[in-house]
Amino acid sequence: MAPAIKGDKDKDDGDEDDDEEIVGYVYLTSDVVDTAGYSGKPIHTLVGLDPEGTIVGAKLLEHHEPIVLVGIPESRIEHSLEGLIGFNPLKAAAKNEQSPEVDIVSGATVTVLVIEDSVLRSAGRIAQQLVGRPSASDRPARAVDMEAGEATDWSTLLGNGAVRRLQLSVGDVNEAFVRSGDARAVARPEKGPPDATFIDLYVALVSQPAIGRSLLGEAGFKRLQSRLRPKQSALLVMGAGPYSFKGSGYVRGGVFDRVQVTQGTETIRFRDKDHERIDRLAADGAPRFKEIALFALPDGTQFQPADPWTLHLLVQRRIGALDKAFTTFGLNYRLPQSYTKPIPSAEPIASAATAERAAVHPAKQRAGRPLASEPGEPLWERIWRSKIASITVLVVMLLALTAIFFFQDILVKHEKLFDYIRLSYLAVTLIWLGWVAQAQLSVVNVLFFMDSLRGDFDWSHFLIDPLIFILWFSVAAALLFWGRGPFCGWLCPFGALQELTNRAARLLRVPQIKVPWGVHERLWPIKYVIFLVLFGISLGSLALSERLAEVEPFKTAIILRFMRDWWFVLFAVALIGMGLFIERFFCRYLCPLGAALAIPGRLRMFDWLKRYRECGNPCMRCYNECPVGAIHPEGHINPNECISCLHCQVLYHHERKCPVLIQRRLKRERRAALSPGTFGTSSQKAKPAPAAPKAARVLSEGVEQ
């Protein structure tokens, strides 16, 4: 129950107890519901309810969101939530009313939606405890489909979410006790390296036949079925590592005191009579676990297996001869939709946690609001459906870019046409993809992805922003074909901003600086050093690495469109200003994202850029004209630095700019001039081709520079 706030009822009354009345309740959303945002970390929001369950206030306390909130005052986020004040989830459910809209903050769309969702869901749960369930029909959306799926292997069960995982290190547990504020517990930290495994915990709903047969085998599942009553559920909990999720308390008292399940207002503990020890799993590829426990949910519990629920792990630490300190970790579970089916409207209600669903997931779609959803639908699905138009535009952009690369040999032969296509594409990337859609990738995304791989990885954390997810998927695919070039040279809004402003500077005859090769090759490793420093810091403190990632001006120039504190704007403008004299200055020497993509980009399978034997000796035209200095003086292209602008390929096919093709053209013209039938009368002698000396000058052009 949320803590109550008391106020003076009648100061003239001498009875102290009668002088107070409960005027409201406050709680943290993260204590009630899963509040993970795009970062995968909890967003802690303080919510106030009046005694009837009406939302009277909401304040953002802590978050670890990448990019979207960096530089945005938290007051703007809190202001966006004012639309929720005055909303009562129970009354709205009883009247079949819709939840209110919130004002979306530019640059923080996903985060605001996550906060809104967590406030409404948690308010529904708390209000139900305070007042009771609404009077309107509040049936669950789906039920377990006992005929869905088939027996499969361990990796498939992990991949589709049928098995969920919670991995805790020694450092995670020590940090949790530090946050608890118990000095005695802090003084007795767990021994061992911080990254050592404390417990590796897994859970699955094995009363669903396909999952049960996969993990228990046919014989084991039949034995389970013989124990279960109709509609009774069973969970399989698996653990590895030094900490036991069973403990020894159940031996003495019959109750498992280290694990419990919560769903809505239900809290479910297991007794020894509900427990069966399992030796090993039947699924192919399954690891060996130190402990495997099969729990049947006890009688009298109102549990909806198709609805989300949480397995809580209680971690104990001895702080005295008889005293212990405790901290709790949660493992959230939702049965994958492929194992469920819709509940027919005539089926009776059988849910205990219904107020939340009625308040947050209305049965009727809100008119004019695309984010309304069907009951039980994940938030990321709502967001994807609301951005269908943006997703379509991005997919068209990616298909167009793929066509440009696959048919580059045809396009680059038409210099003016290709230049028009490239400038147009960069303009769309900057204006629509960057400033409108705000789909700017960042090194912060890389750091959060790497951090999630070390923790409880969940695809839904990344699916919550469809444009970013699609971009990352396309970048990963492009790395195998072309390296980092397609993103850095075509899909990066800040890169497009640098190139377009440099083009404008050239038209205004701003002098261009040619960085000497010896200096250039010593400057480009700086971005790799920056990335490695950020990555190393993220292993210890993700929040600190996020702040240091401000070396990227993407948030200021693209996400927030220069509407930020003056020192951030000055830094971004300074980098763009350097780019007026040195094309793509930031891309060349400072970009940690470019460095992060260059490392796996070395694995590309194809080499699409063509070169002549004469490139670099004697011709150096491509070396001189490469916009990022990715071509070495001896002629070869450094794939780590190449942005795939294809300018070198335009030169490669240009008969009046490439010295190799100039010589071939001149030879053809001489042969044509000397062939029979090309001469007139004896008094009209053919004139020799006058361009040979010019060709020689072109060949030596780069060397002289």
Protein Blocks (a to p, Z undefined) as FASTA:
>chain_A
ZZdddddfblmbmblklmpccfbdcddfklmmccbdfkopacdddddddfkopafbdcdf
bdcdehklgopafklmmmmmmmmgopafklmmmnopacddddddehilmmmmmmmmmmmm
mmmmmmmmmnopcfbdcbdfbdcdfkgcjdddfklmmmnopaccddddfklmmmmmmmno
paklmmmccedjfklcfbdcddddfkbmklmmmmnojmlmmmmmmmpcghiacddddded
jbdfklmmlmmnopafkbccdehjbccdddfklpccdfbdfbehiacdfbdcdddddehi
acdfkbccdddddddddfbfkbccdddddddddddfklgccddfklccfbfblmlmmmmm
cfbdcehiakbccehiafklmmmmmmmmmmmmmmmmmmmmmmmmmmmmmmmmmmmlmmmm
mmmmmmmmmmmmmmmnopacdfklmmmmmmmmmmccdfklmmmpmklmmmmmmmmmmmmm
nommlmmmmmmmklmmmmmmmmmmmmnopacddddfklmmmmmmmmmmmmmmmmmmmmmo
mmlmmmmmmmpmklmmmmnnopacfklmmmmmmmmmmmmmmghklmmmmmmklmmmmmmm
mmpcbdfbdcdfkgopabfklmmmmmnlpacfkopacfklpgolommmmmmmmcklbmkl
mmmmmmmmmmmmmpghiaccfklccdddfklmmmmmmmmmmmmZZ
